[in-house]
Amino acid sequence: MEKQECIATKYSERYTLIGEDGKPTNKEVEHELKTVTKVPKLGFMIVGLGGENGTTVTAGILANQKKLKWLSKRGEAQAGYYGSFTQCVTTKVGLKAKKLETGDFKIEDVHMAIKDLLPMVNPNDLVIGGWDINNANMYEACLKAHVLEPDMIRQLEPELKAMTPLTAAFCVPYVAPAQLERANNIKKGTNKELVAQLREDISNFKKKNKLDKILVLWTSNTEKYYDNTIESIPELEKLIETNASLPASVLYVVAALKEKAIFINGSSQNTLHTAVLKLAEKEGVPVGGSDVKTGQTKYKTAMADFLIGSGLRCASVVSYNHVGTSDAKNLADPMTFKSKEISRGMVLDDSIKSNPVLYPPGEDKIDHIVVIKYCPFVGDSKRAIDEYTSEIFLQGHNTIMTYNVCETSLLAAPLLIDVCILAELMTRISIDSKPMGPALSYLSYFFKAPSTNHSEYILNSFTRQMKALTSLLKACAGYAPDDATLLSFNY
């Protein structure tokens, strides 16, 4: 990398090693961080383009490009990126002294928007395309999704009608029966032929739109759980070559990596096998996932931080929700729900593990139940009920219940855009001359079942995930992550 093409910073990582004798040893490791400054023209290819999430992302970006305003039942609405981490969140980058009329100085925090820390793709510049098992153009798909305001869709009609999804790979054994009724846009062929067709789709999209990079995002409905574990690249290649029964998501990730496209698994099926991570490393292209965390689960990880951080022994977490989306209909199938149950079941693990006082060995399991029901009448407006019961002083009980009504696709869409923007940025970041990956573990903030490069070190805590991500971005930009001690202001 040329110096003028990069932001180069040095960062001293500090941590403490605890020896077997319990004695601490403070460590300090110097790192060199480099971020390529040239922002590429990025293609965003969505698997499930015509679904609730795909249509919301597509129409939302078009609306922002056009600075659209429309009428809703609450009055005039306008485009924006509320809910986006990159576009709407700020982080503290330092302090400044403000001189008062008295001559004294007042210290103030300085905050900066995440999007301004480093050169990032502007979401309005994303070029969108992708695949869907249904052939409806994006205007028809938006109407069917019942997520967006009719006046907004009407104003985008010409652009949406011009967009039609590519034919999709579709592996019937791994989809719920509910998906069969809308499947009229399907590729034909063996596994090997399907991978070749998907590669051609990616290559053609890149050439047609003169793109520098492609990111492929799976936000199609959750597939049934794949019971096998694919450990090696030869094993993966053999399964494709022999036309073994494989989920479509595995074919998409192989095609993406072979075409040097980033792959993000936004749903809960176990797509990112060990073999996939090895292939990503071999091809020099990262992957991220799994199962985007939007409302109820994100809140749950924050609540766990709050309860356990308060010294309360959270003993029971019961989550119930009903929603009328196609994925909820899909999850009515037991094997499909198994994928979701596994991804959601992990989200409290590291918070519990962090406190052996409350959760000593042998007492480190809690009741954690997740129920998801399909209710077509409520559509995209999810109803989510959580009950948190904790043991408190003198074995008393404290129960907190929350009731959340959210438009689930409108919560998910900006986060899918964030993942796209940050995943691309991370392909331009090197740490000690090494690229990030193969799993983009700093994206854990966005996922229920984070994929990392060290299986023994998976973060689910909302607080720790957010601090890790913002600290990385600040360090790359030359800002020292805040140690939060405030020692200079306590005397």
N, C-alpha and C positions, 0 to 999 in steps of 0.2 A: 504494500500500500504506500502510495506517495503521501508525504506529510501534508501537502496542501489539499489532499482529497479527504483527509480524516480529521476528526476531533480526537486528539491523543491526550489521555490523562493518566495520572498515576494514583493508585489508591492503596492505602494501608489497611488491610483486613485484620481486625483484632478479634481473637476469640480465646477461650480458656479451655485447656485440656485438664481433665480431672484424672489423676493417677489412681492406680488400684489402692493406694494408701489413703485416698481421699484428698490428697493435697493438690491445690490448683497450680497450674503453670500457664502464665499468660503468654500468648503467641501473637506475633505480628508478622504478617506476610505481605510483601510488596507485590502489587499487580499492575500490569500495564494494560490499559483499556483503549481500544481504538474503535471508532465508529465512522464508517464511510459516510460522507455527507451527501453524496448524490442520491436524490430520491428518484426511484425508478417509476416508470409507467406500469402500474400494477393491474393485472387482470384478476378478477374475483369470480371463480367458477363454483357455483353452488349445486350440490347434489340435493335435489328436492326443491328446485327453483320455483315450482308452481304451488308449493305448500304454504302454510300460514307464515312461517319464518321467511322463506324465500321471497314471497310476494311483498312482505312488509319491508324487508331490507331493500329490495329493488325499487319499489315505489317511494320509499323514504328517501333514498339517495337522489332519485329523480326530483322529488319535491324540494329537496335542499339545493340541488343544482339550479332550479328555477326560482328559488326563494318564494315558493308558492304560499298563497293564503287561500283558505277555503272556509265555507260555512259549516259549523257543526251545531248540534242542539244546544251547546253552551255558548254559542256566539262565534265570532271570527277566530279561527285558529291559524297558526303559521308554522312553517317548517322549522326545525331545529334539531339539536342532538341531545336533548335532555336524556339522562340515563347512560350516557357514554362516559367511560372512564377517561379516555384520551382527550375528549373534546370539552368535558365539563368539570373534571376534577382538578383541584390544585394541590400543591404540596409545598411545605415550608422549605425554602432554600437558604435562608439566612436571616440576618438582623440588620437593621439600620438605625442610626441615631438621628432623631428629629429634634432640632433646636427649638426651644420654646421662647416666648417673649421675655421670660425672666432670665434667659441666658443659660438655663439648665438644659439638659438633654433628656429626651424620652426615647427609650428603646422600643422599637416596633418590629414585629415579625414581618418578613417578606415572603409572600407566596407567589408561585408561578404555576400556570396551567401546564398540565402534563404534556400537551401538544406542543408547547413552546420550549421544552427542555432540550430536545434533539430534533434534527430534521426527520419528519415523518410524512408519510403519504397523507394527503388531504382526502377525507372520505368522499368529497364531491368529485374527485378525480378517478375514483375506482371505475373500472370497466367491467360490467357485470354480464355474465352468461351462465350456462350450466345445463343440467340435465333434469328431466322429470319423467316419471312413468306415465304421466298423462300429457296429451298433446295440446291442451288448451293454451292459447297465447296468454301473455301476462295480464292483459285487461280482463279476460274471462276468468283467469285464475284469481285475480284480486277480488272480483265480484263473488266468486264461490267461497273465498276464505272468510268473508264476513268479519274482517278486522278493521279495515280503513273506512273513513267517512266517504259516502258516495260522491260528494262534491269534489273531494280530492281526486278520487279515481277518474271522475269525468274529465277533469282538467288535464289529466295525464294520458287520456285515451289514445292519442296518436302514437306516443312513444311506447306505451305498454302493448298495443296491438302489434307493433313492429317486432316485438320480442317473442320468440317461440323457443321452448326448451328442446335441447338435443335429445335424441332417443337414449334411453337409460338402460344400464345393465340391471337385470332383475333376476334374483335367484329365489325361486318360489319356496323352497324348503325353509328359508330363513325370514319369510315375511308372514305377518298375521293374515288370516283370511280376509280381513276388512280391506286390505290393499288390492286384492285381485279385481274388485269391481271397477277401479279407476285406471287399471293398467292397460293402456292402448298405445303406448309409445316406447316399445321395448326392442332392444337389440337382440339379434339372434346369433348363436354361435357357441363354440366351446369356451372354456375359461381363457385359453390362450388367444382365441380370436376376439373375445370381448376385451381383454387387456389391450390388444393391438388397436381395436376400434376406439377405445377410450384415449389411448395415447395420440391417435390421429386427431381426435376432437380437440385435445389440449393444444397440440401443435398448430392445428388450423386456426384456432381462436387466437393464439399468440401472434401468428403471422398476419391474419386479417386485421387485427387491431393494432399492429406494430407495438407490441408490448415488450417490456424488458423482463418481467417476471410474472409468474402465475401462482396463485394460491387456490387450492381446491378445498372446499369446506363441505363436509357431510353434515347436513341438517335435515336430511330426510327422516322418515319415521324410524323408530328404533327397530333393529333387527332382533330376531331370536338369538338367545345366547349360544355361542359356538363352544361346545364342550371340550374341544381339543385345544392344546397349546402348541403353537407352531414355534419351534425353538431356533431353527437355523434357516439360512437362505436356501441351501440345497433342498431342504424339506419343503419350503414354501414353493420353490420352483417346480418341484415334483408334483405337488398338489395341483398346480396350474396346468402343467404339461399333461398329466393323466386325467384331467377334467374331473377331479374329485369334487365332491359337494362342498362349496365354499360360499360364505356370505358375499354379497355384492360389494360391501364396503372394503373387503380385502382386495378385490380386483381394482377398485378405484385407487386405493393407496399405492398399490404396486405400479399402476399406470402413471400416477402423479409423480412418484419418485423417479421412475425411469425417464420421465420428461423434465426432470429437475424442477418440479413444482412442489411447493410446500403443501403439506396435507394436514388438515385439522379435523379431528373426529369430534363433532359437536353433539353426537348422540351417545347413548349409554352402552351400546354393544361393545364387546371386547375386541376391537379391530386392531389395536396397536400391540400385536404380539411381539415377543422377543425377536423373532425373525424380521419383523417390520422395522424395528429399531436398528437392527444390524444392517438392513438394506438402506435405511436412511443414512446411516453413517458411511456406508460404502459409496452411495451416490452423492454424498456431500450436501444433502438437503434435509432440513429438520422436519419433524412432525410435532403435533401438539394434541392434547385432549386429556380426558374424555368427558363428555356430557356437560354442556354449558350450564353454569350455575347462575340462575337469574333472581328469583324472589325468595321462595320458601326455604330452600336449602342454604342460600347465602345468609339469610337471617338466622338460620339455625346455628351456623358456625359462629356468628357474632354472639348469639345468646349463650353458647357454650363457653366462649371466652368470658362473658360477663358473669355467669353463674359460678364457674369453677374459679375464676379470678377473684370472686367475692368470698371464697372459702366454703361455698355451699356444695354439697355432694349431689350433683345432678344424677338422679337414679333412674328416671324414666322419661323418654321422649317419644311421644306418639304424634305422628303427622298424618293428617287426612286431607285429601283435596279431591274436588271434582271439577271437571272442565269438559268442554264440548269440542275440543280440537281433534283433528284426525289422528294425532299421535296418542291421545288418550283412548280413542276407539281401538287403536292398534294395541295398546297395552292391556286390553281386556284378555288377550291371549296369554296364558300362564308362562310360556317360554320367553315371550317378548318381555313380560313384566319382570322376569328373572334378571334380565340385563339391567333394568332400572333399579331393582331392589338391591343388587350388588353395588352399583355405583353410588347410590344414596346411603347405603349402609356404612360406608367408610368415613363419612364426613366428620364424625366426632372422635375418631380414633386417637389422633395426636393430642387433642385437648385432654383426653382422659389419661393418656400415657404421660403427659407433662406433670401430673400431680400424684405421686405415689403416696402422699399423705392421705388424700381422699380415696385413692384407688390403689391400695397395696396389692401385691401379687396374690392372685386367687380371688380378689374382690374387684377386679378391673373390668367387669362386664356390666352393662346396663341394659334395661329393656328399651329397645329402639325399634319402633314399629312404623312402617310406611304403608299407607293405603291410598290408591289412586283409582278413582271411579270416573267412568265416561258418562257425562250428562249432556246430551246434544243441545238442550234448550238454552243453556248458559253460554254456549259458543266459546269464544276466546276469553271470556271473563271468568277466570279461575277463582274458585273459593277455596281458601287454604286455612285449615284450622290446626294449630299446634298446641300441645299440652306438655309443659315442662314441670316435672315434679322432682323436688330436691329434698334431701335430708338436711335438717338444720340443727341448731343448738338443742341439746338434750333429746335428740332423736325425734324432734318435731318435723313436720312436713310443710313445704311451701310449694304451692302450685301456681304457675303463671300460664294463662291461656291467651293465645293471640288469634285473631280472625283477620285474614287478609283477603281483599278482593282486588284482583289485578288483571289487567289486559296482558295476558302472558306473552303474546308475540311482540307487543310494543315494548315490553321489558327486555325481551331476548334480542331484538334486532340491533340496537346500538352496541350490545356486548359482542355480537358476532362481527360487527364492523371493527370494534376494538381489537379483537383477536387477530383479525386480518392485518390491521395496521401494525400491531406490535410484533406479530410473528415475522412480518417482512422486515421491520426494523432490526430484529435480532439476527437476521441473516447478514446484516451489515456491521455487527458488533463482534469483535474478537477480544478474548481475554488471554493475555500472555501469548499472543500470536496464534491462539487456537480458536476456531469458530465455535459458536454455541451449538449445542445439540449433542446427539441426534434428537433427544426429547427436549422440547423447550419448557423446562421445569419452571421458569419464571412466570409462565402463563397459568400456574396453578390457581391463582386468584379467580380465574374464570371457570374452573371446572370442578365438578363433584368428585370425579375420580382422576386426580392429576397424574399424568405420566411424567416420570422423572428419570434421570440417569443413574440414580442411586435408590433402589427400592427400599432401602432401610431408612431413607430420609425423605418422607413425603409429608408435606404440610397441608393441612386442611383448615387450620385456624385462620379465620378472616383477618385478624390483626397481623399475624405473622406473614401471611401471604401478601397483604397489601404493603407492609413495611419492606419485605424483600424486593418486591417489584419496584416500588418508588425509590428505594435505596440504590438499586442497580442503575436506574435511569439517571438519578442525580450524580452518582459516581462517574458515569460515562460522560456527563455534561460538565464535570469539574466542580460540582457542589459536594461538600462533605455531608453525608447523611447525618442528620441530627441525632446526637447521643441521648437527648431528652433528659439529661441530669439537671439542667438549669443551675449548675453549681455557681456560676458567676452572678446569679441573681438571688442568692440566698444568704447574703451577709450584708 
